[in-house]
């Protein structure tokens, strides 16, 4: 069984490896651009750790038209 500290160290090494890649910033921008494409209402969030985008979240909202209550 691995110790929790080992998992933390491994995660930090992975972040360091990702930040060293010259393709990483372009990949992040491409993913943000893809998340924005076609979005009419909603949010796009970039999660950053140690100066590196590690996650892109898209929340889309759909507006429903008001219905006439007299029916």
CORGI-V631468 format. One line per field, one symbol per residue. ss: DSSP state (a for helix, b for strand, c for the rest). psi: psi as a letter, one per 30 degrees, with the letter a starting at -180 (. if undefined). burial: # if it has 24 or more other ideal C-beta (glycine too) atoms within 12 Angstrom, else .. A space follows every 50 residues. Layout:
BEGIN
ss = ???
psi = ???
burial = ???
END
This chain:
BEGIN
ss = cccaaaaaaaaaaaaaaaaacccaaaaaaaaaaaaacccccbbbbbbbbc cbbbbbbbbbccccccccccc
psi = klleeeeeeeeeeeeeeeffkffeeeeeeeeeeeefkfkekalkkkkkkh gkjfkkkkjkkkkkkkkkff.
burial = .................#.........#..##...........#...... ..#..................
END
